[in-house]
Amino acid sequence: MKGLIIATRFLTRLPTPRVTVSDEDFVRSMRWFPAVGIIVGLLVCLGAMLGARIDPWIGALAGLAIWVLITGALHLDGLGDVADACGAAHKDRDKLLGVLADPHVGSFAVVAIGLQLAAKLVLLRVLLDSAPPAALILVPFAARIGPLAWAWWLTPLHQGLGARFRDGVRRTDIGLWIAALLLASWFVPALLAALAFIPLWGAWLKHKLGGISGDGHGSGIELVETGLLLAIVTLARFA
């Protein structure tokens, strides 16, 4: 339970009990990332369903606003940094890593974040019409299995958070959460798309950057979430 509190404090802006946190506790808290996703999903789903009582677009906007507020736009920041690095550096890997480490926001970041928010808004709106809103509970959960896999698989780009988390992930942790994903897919089959999206993002990071950083984790979570929303509404429309 302590690990869940630490992970919730790190990934969200939700109030949590005060606990003493050692470096080892912080590293091991990564094992609880998917559980934090369920908390995020519950709140997003609740906001979307309440807003949809007024209008589906209000529901979509409410869900998106809650999604951004409770995560503190943490993952969007990572997406923006990766977009800036890739957009500015092209094929020069050293320059790419230099831009990735730059805290300033460029035009590529603004465009990527804007498109991501627009995509989530539209997909939330469609989901409220075509699929059970409860599916929203499981999207952030499935996406947050990704960081466990990426941390275990990929080499850290520098000695930051990504490098620290690497030591806290075990194969058994990944296996247990994948088993939970397979169980959840019985109710929301489109979640199985995460088994493709997660390794694809990892492969792209390995090819393009040569490893993983906090920005890679954050951008991956965002993109997997959007991909899962798209998979859910597509399956609902054509099933």
Order of alpha helices (4+ residues) and beta strands (2+ residues): alpha-alpha-alpha-alpha-alpha-alpha-alpha-alpha-alpha-alpha-alpha-alpha-alpha
